[in-house]
Amino acid sequence: MKNAKFGTKAVHAGQEVDPLTGALLSPLYMTSTYCWDQETRERYLSGDKEGIYTYGRSRNPNQNELQEKIAALEGAERCLVTASGMAAISLAVLNAAHSGDHVIAYKTIYSGSFKLFTQIFEEFKIEVSFVEDFSDETIAKVMQPNTKVLYAETVANPTMTVLDIDAFAACAKKNNLVSIVDSTFTTPYMVRPLEHGVDVVVHSTTKYLNGHGDLIGGAIVGKSSYIDKIRSSIYQELGPVPSPFSCWLMLRGMKTLHLRMRQHCENALVVAKWLEANDKIESVEYPGLESHPNFELSKRLFGEAGSGGMISFIVKGGLDKATKFADNVEIAKYCVSLGDCDTMIQQPPLQTHGMLKPEVRRAMGIEDGLVRLSVGIEDVEDIINSLESALSLI
Ligand SMILES: Cc1ncc(COP(=O)(O)O)c(C=O)c1O
């Protein structure tokens, strides 16, 4: 299946007929421990650990299958899945940056990552500098002898700034840093950052990769040397292993990744154009719009795939008008998270980034009237009708 196309890999990669029963899909292995007979014990002790399971905190068969699927889609040597996206980000960074080290990150990132990098890492004595860009000039200003990691999101949450992944990876190589990108918004359907020279990709699989809003999960992909080191050290002992059931659900969700992403991208472009033409909307941030500053970059990186399912826009009249509008979009549930089949709406200044001080939020580019829409895979006419009725109320 090595040369198979993306959709074929999404359906088949990692999947093997169950040797015991012939079941097409893997059974769910809900067990915490695995029994060894004498032969297994001797094999394990001789160093041949292939196919031997020990304890559910280390790994489980459903997890292995899922890791193979994600690695195949990302074109990675290895994948390690975790119990949440935040666990994936924490482990990926902590594998390279230890107490006394320094990290450089893009200024706009998911608020949970921002909190991790500021409050939690501060306690760990890991310093983080936030930058506007990854130009030589900017990096020279913040670079230190103890800098270990360069970090950014492929498309920044929630401002929709697209990362020039090639330039980012080149910057890391030049400065001997580990480059880590969060590709949650893009998924391997839109871009495979490892092919652009990035060292490590992290995902909140809670979002598009699973796509059905029924679990929390994360993934780290990259070279075997990097991932195996995480698995044998901090992963094993911090214990963020996902449950076999979450992995099983993920495997089911990922079979339709290419179909869902195609529909998310198609719908979002139509919705973004419609919003841009509406006089109650001040501005729309969607990389697929010609007016977006990263339109050309988005075409270069994402090609025919489209520009994703996420749109951020500012409603004229500030926070109150934005709230009244967001409360009344019938098709879209008012909730955090993104990437589900269902359209979802949220206000970053009140929800995802609400815990940040207003000045910190604004420095990230998050205005009070900002609304974030995760465009679902419903019929796009219904999404637009719902947006239109809600806008008519303000
Ligand atoms: C871009 C991005 N990365 C990481 C996360 C964290 O993922 P999780 O909630 O699965 O821990 C989120 C959550 O919203 C996110 O939007």
The ligand as an SDF file (V2000), in Angstrom:
LIG
                    3D

 16 16  0  0  0  0  0  0  0  0999 V2000
   -4.4500   24.2260   17.1960 C   0  0  0  0  0  0  0  0  0  0  0  0
   -4.6970   23.4240   18.4400 C   0  0  0  0  0  0  0  0  0  0  0  0
   -3.6920   22.6940   18.9570 N   0  0  0  0  0  0  0  0  0  0  0  0
   -3.8700   21.9620   20.0870 C   0  0  0  0  0  0  0  0  0  0  0  0
   -5.0570   21.9470   20.7490 C   0  0  0  0  0  0  0  0  0  0  0  0
   -5.2080   21.1340   22.0170 C   0  0  0  0  0  0  0  0  0  0  0  0
   -5.7810   19.9110   21.7100 O   0  0  0  0  0  0  0  0  0  0  0  0
   -6.6300   19.0290   22.7790 P   0  0  0  0  0  0  0  0  0  0  0  0
   -7.8140   19.8300   23.1710 O   0  0  0  0  0  0  0  0  0  0  0  0
   -6.9340   17.7910   22.0210 O   0  0  0  0  0  0  0  0  0  0  0  0
   -5.7250   18.7770   23.9390 O   0  0  0  0  0  0  0  0  0  0  0  0
   -6.1250   22.6790   20.2470 C   0  0  0  0  0  0  0  0  0  0  0  0
   -7.4300   22.6800   20.9450 C   0  0  0  0  0  0  0  0  0  0  0  0
   -8.3480   23.3760   20.6040 O   0  0  0  0  0  0  0  0  0  0  0  0
   -5.9450   23.4540   19.0670 C   0  0  0  0  0  0  0  0  0  0  0  0
   -6.9230   24.1970   18.5430 O   0  0  0  0  0  0  0  0  0  0  0  0
  1  2  1  0
  2  3  1  0
  2 15  2  0
  3  4  2  0
  4  5  1  0
  5  6  1  0
  5 12  2  0
  6  7  1  0
  7  8  1  0
  8  9  2  0
  8 10  1  0
  8 11  1  0
 12 13  1  0
 12 15  1  0
 13 14  2  0
 15 16  1  0
M  END
$$$$
